């Protein structure tokens, strides 16, 4: 399973990096065949910015979901063990969850701003 995960990662990185690496350098000239097949270098071309921003948003949301799940399960477990301190545990849980949501929102907004400047 580890090998398949590594293979999928290598194929994904190759699919993202290959178009960006194949771009023409600023000082090179194109042949007539290349002009028909490929756009000139001053046109907007594929960049990994949008893809990386989308991946960053997805990872941020996944991480927040895992974090909120762990906070909730730990809080409920500790409330079941000691019901007399349940109000204090609940208050601490809500504060930590709010801080996690704030960090998640900031990360998603940053990823959106970075990805919004991407040109395809």
C-alpha positions, -999 to 999 in steps of 0.1 A, spaced: 0 0 0 29 23 8 43 17 -27 10 26 -43 8 58 -24 43 68 -34 36 59 -70 4 80 -70 24 109 -55 51 106 -81 26 105 -110 7 135 -96 38 156 -92 49 146 -127 16 157 -141 18 191 -124 54 198 -129 58 186 -165 36 213 -181 53 240 -161 88 227 -170 79 225 -207 73 262 -210 95 281 -234 121 304 -219 118 342 -225 147 345 -250 139 315 -272 122 318 -306 96 295 -319 96 277 -353 65 279 -375 55 244 -364 57 254 -328 37 286 -333 8 266 -346 10 240 -319 20 260 -288 9 294 -277 35 323 -276 53 328 -243 35 360 -234 1 343 -232 -12 330 -199 -1 294 -195 -7 267 -170 9 274 -136 9 252 -105 -4 281 -84 -41 273 -88 -35 236 -83 -14 240 -52 -39 265 -37 -67 239 -42 -46 212 -27 -38 235 2 -75 243 8 -84 206 8 -56 197 32 -66 225 55 -102 214 56 -92 177 61 -69 187 90 -96 208 106 -121 180 104 -96 156 120 -88 181 147 -124 189 156 -132 152 157 -104 146 182 -114 175 203 -150 163 205 -141 127 212 -116 136 239 -140 160 255 -169 135 256 -146 108 269 -134 130 298 -170 142 305 -181 106 308 -153 98 332 -158 129 354 -193 144 350 -188 169 378 -162 189 356 -183 187 324 -191 224 322 -154 234 324 -144 208 299 -172 220 275 -160 256 278 -124 246 271 -135 225 242 -155 254 226 -126 278 230 -101 254 214 -126 246 186 -131 283 179 -93 288 177 -90 259 153 -118 272 131 -101 307 130 -68 292 119 -86 271 93 -105 301 79 -73 321 77 -55 293 58 -84 288 34 -85 325 27 -48 326 21 -50 297 -3 -79 314 -21 -60 346 -25 -29 328 -38 -49 307 -62 -69 336 -74 -38 351 -90 -32 320 -111 -36 322 -148 -44 292 -170 
